[in-house]
Amino acid sequence: MNRISAAWDTFRNFNSPFQKWGNQYFTRMGFSFGQNNLQTLITDGYKSNTQVYSIINRIAEAGADIPLTIEAVQPDGSIVLVHPQMENFSKYQDFYNFVHRPNPDNNHRSFMYASLVYQLTTGNVVQLGIMPSSFEGTDLGGVYEERYNLQPQYIRPTVKHRVTGPIVTEYDYSPNGGNWTLDPEKVMHLRKFNPDPNGTNDFMGMSPLEAAFRTMVASNENITAQASIINNKGINGLLTSRSQRALTGPEKDMMDDALHGRQKGSHNYGGVKVTSGNFDFIKMSMSVSDLKLLEMNVISLRDLCSVYGVNSRMFNDPKGTSFNNAKEDQKTFYNNAVLPPLENQLDHDNRFYNPGWNKRDGVTYIVKPDTSGIDALQEDKAKQIEKARKQSEIVRDILKGIGTDWTEESAKNQLMFSLHISEDEAQQLIDKPVEIVTEQTPQNND
């Protein structure tokens, strides 16, 4: 029996390299919690882990597919929607082209996809804005003609610390052996909040994968373990002789040939034949712990999905799958996973790139996502429209009753109670004409 146990232990140790890999992982990769090692998150997360890639790719693809709405706020406060079919489009065409064609190599979709992948993988988006050299030193010097995504894992900011927080004095960018020093005024840097920045990258944002790093490592080990199990399923067991005399080479080969001849064929799959020899059989099928590895794959998927605000049912987790769940999952997917990083990106773009264009064109540009084509969100929009319509009727009826049914103060209290708004907001409604109130009430009551 000792010989059987020794053979089994030797086999398992030889065919379990993922165990040694797991033990050496943290040392080999040089990753420690609380510090940003963005290259590790990219190579061992997005590029190597099927679950991480599937989640991030799906979010980034969905976000990049959402069209953009460009609003040009006029000096009088009116809003003009910018599109090629509008009158006087030529006034806004340069900015429209800048938004939809960030640089000669990318359209909006490919550029936004890369930006979202960087944000979701590393917690940072770093872009370089290019101004026409003819505009340098002029009143139009702030107009950006092109913009490019840089690789955050190769960015090293030089930071000056202040009591209100660090500021960057310059960026060092060193991809693939190159080296450039970048002016912070020409770098758009979106960084997700990092509650514990330290080390050389103390100005870099925190990646969602940093919080899920242990889960990601466990998932990688699980994938390696499953490959090892499948690789070792070529045999179901070992036959070992009970006799005191070991088999010679020719005898062992003859036994192999005889056994293979009797076991080959689909009708013999997973079976064991009986021989007249004096042998013991050591079973090599998956143990309970091996089978548990397959279940752990689903658990790590659920943990990674929770980090990104998506439901694991959308990524082949069969638990609780139904048509109604699928509809709700799609709505949650856009509201919790897609729109927040997309709106974060567009907000940074509006604040960084637009001021020069605003000055040049005499308007205030605002770029927003156009969600009207997302079916999963339209039901909620219909409810909001109906709610706004009813609120408009409430406002109109209350204001009409001022001076007859109640005083202005009573009307204000009624508006506050009915619409759940502040005293100042109620007073603003009372001060405006009824016609304008009816149009603007939906904006004051989300």
Phi, psi and omega per residue, in radians:
M1 nan -0.566 3.111
N2 -1.118 -0.623 3.134
R3 -1.150 -0.647 3.122
I4 -1.147 -0.786 -3.141
S5 -1.102 -0.715 -3.133
A6 -1.128 -0.716 3.130
A7 -1.115 -0.728 -3.140
W8 -1.126 -0.785 3.136
D9 -1.100 -0.725 3.135
T10 -1.086 -0.755 -3.134
F11 -1.110 -0.796 -3.104
R12 -1.138 -0.749 -3.128
N13 -1.139 -0.665 -3.132
F14 -1.184 -0.598 -3.041
N15 -1.777 0.388 3.127
S16 -2.233 0.978 3.140
P17 -1.154 -0.373 -3.123
F18 -1.129 -0.441 3.114
Q19 -1.160 -0.801 3.102
K20 -1.139 -0.691 3.126
W21 -1.040 -0.746 -3.133
G22 -1.109 -0.709 -3.125
N23 -1.165 -0.572 -3.088
Q24 -1.623 -0.043 -2.960
Y25 -1.033 -0.889 -3.035
F26 -1.130 -0.692 3.138
T27 -1.193 -0.782 -3.082
R28 -1.146 -0.698 -3.081
M29 -1.466 -0.248 3.097
G30 1.164 0.472 -3.106
F31 -1.747 2.261 3.037
S32 -2.233 2.518 -3.080
F33 -1.150 2.493 -3.118
G34 1.625 -0.175 3.101
Q35 -2.061 2.617 -3.116
N36 -1.580 2.026 2.947
N37 -2.092 1.451 -2.972
L38 -1.178 -0.564 -3.140
Q39 -1.113 -0.672 3.105
T40 -1.083 -0.746 -3.126
L41 -1.124 -0.570 3.135
I42 -1.342 -0.890 -3.042
T43 -1.264 -0.693 -3.086
D44 -1.715 -0.069 3.089
G45 -1.936 -1.422 -3.020
Y46 -1.098 -0.682 -3.036
K47 -1.535 -0.329 -3.009
S48 -2.079 -0.406 -3.049
N49 -1.777 2.059 -3.064
T50 -1.104 -0.599 -3.130
Q51 -1.217 -0.806 3.130
V52 -1.079 -0.804 3.141
Y53 -1.067 -0.786 -3.102
S54 -1.043 -0.762 -3.108
I55 -1.165 -0.913 -3.087
I56 -1.137 -0.760 -3.117
N57 -1.078 -0.720 -3.107
R58 -1.168 -0.715 3.118
I59 -1.142 -0.807 -3.099
A60 -1.149 -0.704 3.103
E61 -1.084 -0.786 -3.126
A62 -1.136 -0.730 3.137
G63 -1.151 -0.710 -3.127
A64 -1.224 -0.409 -3.137
D65 -1.393 -0.275 -3.113
I66 -1.296 2.129 3.125
P67 -1.188 2.862 -3.099
L68 -1.896 2.562 3.003
T69 -1.904 2.244 3.113
I70 -1.891 2.062 3.072
E71 -1.810 2.375 3.042
A72 -1.986 1.817 -3.132
V73 -1.406 2.095 -3.087
Q74 -1.378 2.853 3.126
P75 -0.981 -0.500 -3.141
D76 -1.498 0.049 3.109
G77 1.660 -0.195 3.114
S78 -1.261 2.731 -3.060
I79 -2.038 2.286 3.094
V80 -1.997 2.235 3.064
L81 -1.474 2.162 -3.060
V82 -1.557 2.119 3.061
H83 -2.707 2.743 -3.028
P84 -1.069 -0.387 -3.100
Q85 -1.550 -0.023 -3.085
M86 -1.350 2.774 3.004
E87 -1.255 2.590 3.112
N88 1.070 0.559 -3.136
F89 -1.088 -0.528 -3.089
S90 -1.014 -0.485 3.132
K91 -1.139 -0.556 -3.056
Y92 -1.917 0.032 -2.981
Q93 -1.096 -0.683 -3.106
D94 -1.088 -0.763 3.132
F95 -1.214 -0.683 3.095
Y96 -1.001 -0.788 3.122
N97 -1.147 -0.668 3.120
F98 -1.077 -0.698 -3.138
V99 -1.205 -0.766 -3.027
H100 -1.583 -0.179 3.086
R101 -2.417 1.382 -3.025
P102 -1.021 -0.608 3.114
N103 -2.741 2.960 -3.074
P104 -1.072 -0.355 -3.067
D105 -1.640 -0.267 -3.027
N106 -2.340 2.470 2.869
N107 -1.589 -3.134 -3.096
H108 -1.033 -0.728 -3.027
R109 -1.138 -0.870 -3.121
S110 -1.163 -0.627 3.134
F111 -1.180 -0.775 -3.138
M112 -1.196 -0.633 3.099
Y113 -1.021 -0.839 -3.139
A114 -1.092 -0.723 -3.140
S115 -1.064 -0.769 -3.119
L116 -1.199 -0.670 3.089
V117 -1.074 -0.783 3.107
Y118 -1.074 -0.757 -3.128
Q119 -1.113 -0.769 -3.078
L120 -1.324 -0.469 -3.115
T121 -1.556 -0.785 -3.015
T122 -1.921 -0.232 -3.064
G123 1.401 0.165 -3.101
N124 -2.430 2.525 2.913
V125 -2.225 2.138 -3.128
V126 -2.124 2.076 -3.116
Q127 -2.204 2.522 3.105
L128 -1.831 2.125 3.085
G129 -1.593 2.363 -3.120
I130 -1.954 2.202 3.082
M131 -1.809 2.536 3.043
P132 -1.048 2.332 -3.113
S133 -1.086 -0.470 -3.134
S134 -1.216 -0.312 -3.124
F135 -1.623 -0.196 -3.081
E136 -1.040 2.301 3.087
G137 1.415 0.031 3.121
T138 -1.870 3.107 3.103
D139 -1.137 -0.316 -3.135
L140 -1.726 0.282 -3.083
G141 -1.120 -0.289 -3.116
G142 -1.610 0.102 -3.118
V143 -1.487 2.131 3.120
Y144 -1.606 2.282 -3.120
E145 -1.637 -0.592 -3.132
E146 -2.479 2.841 3.060
R147 -2.578 2.557 -3.063
Y148 -2.343 2.434 3.002
N149 -1.342 2.279 3.021
L150 -1.790 2.854 -3.108
Q151 -1.548 1.919 -3.042
P152 -1.042 -0.483 -3.104
Q153 -1.197 -0.237 3.126
Y154 -1.893 0.226 -3.136
I155 -1.685 2.312 3.051
R156 -2.274 1.851 -3.135
P157 -1.438 2.465 2.958
T158 -1.610 2.127 -2.925
V159 -1.983 2.417 2.982
K160 -1.932 2.179 -3.051
H161 -1.576 2.425 3.078
R162 -2.311 2.915 -3.136
V163 -1.133 -0.486 3.134
T164 -1.530 -0.054 3.137
G165 2.264 2.892 -3.104
P166 -1.319 2.638 2.986
I167 -2.229 2.631 -3.113
V168 -1.607 2.285 3.074
T169 -1.662 -0.464 3.035
E170 -2.893 2.750 3.077
Y171 -1.951 2.342 3.012
D172 -1.801 2.119 -3.077
Y173 -2.054 2.035 -3.016
S174 -2.302 1.248 3.099
P175 -1.559 2.331 3.004
N176 0.897 0.758 3.074
G177 1.534 -0.214 3.086
G178 -1.380 2.975 3.139
N179 -2.692 2.076 3.108
W180 -2.314 2.496 3.011
T181 -1.810 2.170 -3.003
L182 -1.943 2.446 3.084
D183 -1.311 2.151 -3.125
P184 -0.993 -0.472 -3.124
E185 -1.204 -0.286 3.131
K186 -1.890 0.164 -3.126
V187 -1.990 2.107 3.024
M188 -1.579 2.015 -3.076
H189 -2.097 1.862 2.990
L190 -1.616 2.187 3.116
R191 -2.351 2.225 3.093
K192 -1.220 2.571 -3.051
F193 -0.961 2.299 3.102
N194 -2.087 1.892 -3.063
P195 -1.280 -0.266 -3.086
D196 -2.431 1.107 3.135
P197 -1.285 2.458 3.073
N198 -2.818 2.989 3.127
G199 1.370 -2.802 -3.077
T200 -1.262 -0.320 -3.103
N201 -1.903 0.726 -3.018
D202 -1.325 0.052 3.038
F203 -1.899 0.006 -3.100
M204 -1.517 2.622 -3.118
G205 -1.344 2.959 -3.109
M206 -1.674 2.267 3.110
S207 -1.417 2.496 3.005
P208 -1.016 -0.524 3.137
L209 -1.246 -0.346 3.075
E210 -1.180 -0.693 3.088
A211 -1.197 -0.522 -3.097
A212 -1.787 0.382 -2.995
F213 -1.108 -0.754 3.131
R214 -1.090 -0.692 3.098
T215 -1.121 -0.714 -3.141
M216 -1.124 -0.753 3.110
V217 -1.096 -0.771 3.121
A218 -1.070 -0.678 3.119
S219 -1.145 -0.737 3.101
N220 -1.078 -0.757 3.118
E221 -1.111 -0.666 -3.141
N222 -1.121 -0.746 3.122
I223 -1.087 -0.748 3.103
T224 -1.126 -0.704 3.138
A225 -1.116 -0.747 3.134
Q226 -1.094 -0.707 3.107
A227 -1.100 -0.674 3.130
S228 -1.155 -0.725 3.132
I229 -1.093 -0.817 -3.131
I230 -1.117 -0.689 3.140
N231 -1.105 -0.573 -3.089
N232 -1.611 0.062 -3.141
K233 -1.456 0.201 3.124
G234 -1.148 -0.464 3.122
I235 -2.188 2.667 3.122
N236 -1.692 -0.266 -3.113
G237 3.118 -3.126 3.139
L238 -2.124 2.466 3.001
L239 -1.809 2.225 3.129
T240 -2.196 2.386 -3.064
S241 -1.278 2.451 3.089
R242 -1.499 -0.254 -3.066
S243 -1.254 2.810 3.138
Q244 -1.328 -0.310 -3.118
R245 -1.728 2.186 3.126
A246 -1.201 2.583 3.086
L247 -1.168 2.481 3.028
T248 -1.338 2.951 3.129
G249 -1.002 -0.897 3.123
P250 -1.055 -0.658 3.122
E251 -1.136 -0.720 3.128
K252 -1.121 -0.741 3.134
D253 -1.119 -0.675 3.138
M254 -1.142 -0.684 3.094
M255 -1.142 -0.719 3.103
D256 -1.032 -0.824 -3.108
D257 -1.095 -0.720 -3.127
A258 -1.157 -0.735 -3.120
L259 -1.191 -0.746 3.137
H260 -1.124 -0.673 3.141
G261 -1.111 -0.537 -3.114
R262 -1.554 -0.331 -3.040
Q263 -1.797 -0.324 -3.089
K264 -1.122 2.644 3.127
G265 1.902 2.552 -3.071
S266 -1.103 -0.482 -3.129
H267 -1.216 -0.260 3.124
N268 -1.784 0.117 -3.033
Y269 -1.005 2.221 3.062
G270 1.310 0.064 -3.081
G271 -1.663 2.992 3.088
V272 -2.343 2.286 3.127
K273 -1.608 2.689 3.116
V274 -1.663 2.352 3.077
T275 -2.053 2.900 3.108
S276 -1.551 -0.021 -3.129
G277 -1.315 2.936 -3.135
N278 -1.670 1.479 -3.008
F279 -2.250 2.720 2.924
D280 -1.896 2.587 3.133
F281 -1.957 2.230 3.089
I282 -1.878 1.945 -3.078
K283 -1.280 2.372 -3.096
M284 -2.045 0.290 -3.140
S285 -1.249 2.993 -3.075
M286 -1.127 2.344 3.083
S287 -1.407 3.070 3.088
V288 -1.064 -0.691 3.131
S289 -1.158 -0.608 3.080
D290 -1.125 -0.745 3.129
L291 -1.136 -0.593 3.111
K292 -1.094 -0.515 3.119
L293 -1.028 -0.673 -3.138
L294 -1.142 -0.631 3.105
E295 -1.229 -0.606 -3.135
M296 -1.108 -0.460 3.130
N297 -1.072 -0.696 3.120
V298 -1.211 -0.657 -3.133
I299 -1.118 -0.779 3.129
S300 -1.153 -0.611 3.076
L301 -1.051 -0.782 -3.129
R302 -1.119 -0.697 3.126
D303 -1.126 -0.771 3.141
L304 -1.152 -0.680 3.115
C305 -1.112 -0.662 -3.134
S306 -1.139 -0.557 3.114
V307 -1.124 -0.619 -3.084
Y308 -1.718 0.070 3.050
G309 1.295 0.489 3.102
V310 -2.075 2.820 3.124
N311 -1.631 2.342 -3.087
S312 -1.117 -0.301 3.095
R313 -1.054 -0.461 -3.141
M314 -1.323 -0.136 -3.085
F315 -2.197 0.794 3.005
N316 1.242 0.401 2.960
D317 -1.531 1.981 -3.001
P318 -1.293 -0.168 -3.035
K319 -1.148 2.153 3.022
G320 1.242 0.341 -3.106
T321 -1.300 2.265 3.050
S322 -2.761 2.979 -3.133
F323 -1.108 -0.777 -3.138
N324 -1.122 -0.694 3.092
N325 -1.103 -0.680 -3.131
A326 -1.079 -0.740 3.111
K327 -1.107 -0.784 -3.133
E328 -1.178 -0.652 3.120
D329 -1.109 -0.678 3.130
Q330 -1.116 -0.756 3.123
K331 -1.119 -0.771 3.107
T332 -1.125 -0.660 3.134
F333 -0.994 -0.822 -3.127
Y334 -1.285 -0.741 -3.071
N335 -1.228 -0.646 -3.033
N336 -1.746 -0.499 -3.013
A337 -1.944 -0.711 -3.012
V338 -1.558 -0.928 -3.027
L339 -1.174 -0.697 -3.141
P340 -0.997 -0.893 3.106
P341 -1.188 -0.571 3.111
L342 -1.162 -0.812 3.129
E343 -1.155 -0.601 3.061
N344 -1.077 -0.766 3.117
Q345 -1.101 -0.824 -3.103
L346 -1.157 -0.611 3.098
D347 -1.110 -0.753 3.088
H348 -1.132 -0.693 3.104
D349 -1.067 -0.797 -3.120
N350 -1.053 -0.709 -3.079
R351 -1.348 -0.547 -3.063
F352 -1.575 -0.838 -3.002
Y353 -1.564 -0.502 -2.945
N354 -1.339 -0.548 -3.024
P355 -0.918 -0.742 3.126
G356 -1.137 -0.701 3.087
W357 -1.167 -0.668 3.105
N358 -1.042 -0.748 -3.128
K359 -1.164 -0.703 -3.106
R360 -1.180 -0.762 -3.030
D361 -1.654 -0.089 3.100
G362 1.230 0.455 3.104
V363 -2.389 3.078 3.027
T364 -2.023 1.954 -3.124
Y365 -1.465 2.414 3.039
I366 -2.340 2.128 3.119
V367 -1.787 2.223 -3.103
K368 -2.281 2.755 3.026
P369 -1.342 2.435 3.094
D370 -1.716 1.794 -3.065
T371 -1.657 0.171 -3.078
S372 -1.144 -0.377 -3.130
G373 -1.599 0.036 -3.135
I374 -1.615 1.858 -3.038
D375 -1.034 -0.666 -3.055
A376 -1.108 -0.375 -3.091
L377 -1.738 -0.119 -3.018
Q378 -1.280 -0.532 3.133
E379 -1.095 -0.750 3.109
D380 -1.152 -0.647 3.129
K381 -1.124 -0.687 3.113
A382 -1.089 -0.679 3.107
K383 -1.159 -0.676 3.122
Q384 -1.144 -0.692 3.128
I385 -1.121 -0.763 3.127
E386 -1.122 -0.695 3.110
K387 -1.107 -0.747 3.134
A388 -1.113 -0.677 3.130
R389 -1.097 -0.779 3.134
K390 -1.139 -0.666 3.120
Q391 -1.162 -0.621 3.097
S392 -1.092 -0.707 3.126
E393 -1.155 -0.665 3.110
I394 -1.096 -0.804 -3.139
V395 -1.061 -0.804 -3.115
R396 -1.077 -0.767 -3.110
D397 -1.168 -0.680 -3.138
I398 -1.176 -0.783 -3.111
L399 -1.169 -0.578 3.107
K400 -1.161 -0.444 -3.099
G401 -1.477 -0.080 3.132
I402 -1.164 2.242 3.135
G403 1.617 -0.277 3.102
T404 -2.061 -1.017 -3.109
D405 -1.558 -0.530 -3.130
W406 -2.753 2.916 3.134
T407 -1.411 2.978 3.107
E408 -1.066 -0.659 3.131
E409 -1.144 -0.728 3.101
S410 -1.129 -0.675 3.113
A411 -1.120 -0.690 3.123
K412 -1.107 -0.759 3.112
N413 -1.107 -0.665 3.138
Q414 -1.162 -0.693 3.088
L415 -1.101 -0.760 3.140
M416 -1.076 -0.724 -3.102
F417 -1.262 -0.753 -3.042
S418 -1.311 -0.616 -3.042
L419 -1.830 -0.092 -3.109
H420 1.000 0.894 -3.129
I421 -2.109 2.953 -3.116
S422 -1.378 2.953 3.132
E423 -1.105 -0.715 3.132
D424 -1.118 -0.723 3.134
E425 -1.138 -0.681 3.104
A426 -1.126 -0.690 3.126
Q427 -1.140 -0.665 3.117
Q428 -1.101 -0.676 3.100
L429 -1.128 -0.680 -3.134
I430 -1.193 -0.616 -3.086
D431 -1.299 -0.311 -3.096
K432 -1.652 2.664 3.074
P433 -1.080 2.689 -3.096
V434 -1.042 -0.691 -3.074
E435 -1.086 -0.731 -3.127
I436 -1.253 -0.646 3.123
V437 -1.021 -0.771 -3.109
T438 -1.041 -0.629 -3.123
E439 -1.363 -0.574 -2.977
Q440 -1.728 -0.178 -3.122
T441 -0.937 -0.725 -3.141
P442 -1.027 -0.538 -3.136
Q443 -1.261 -0.497 -3.108
N444 -1.521 -0.103 -3.075
N445 -2.389 1.496 -3.102
D446 -1.180 nan nan
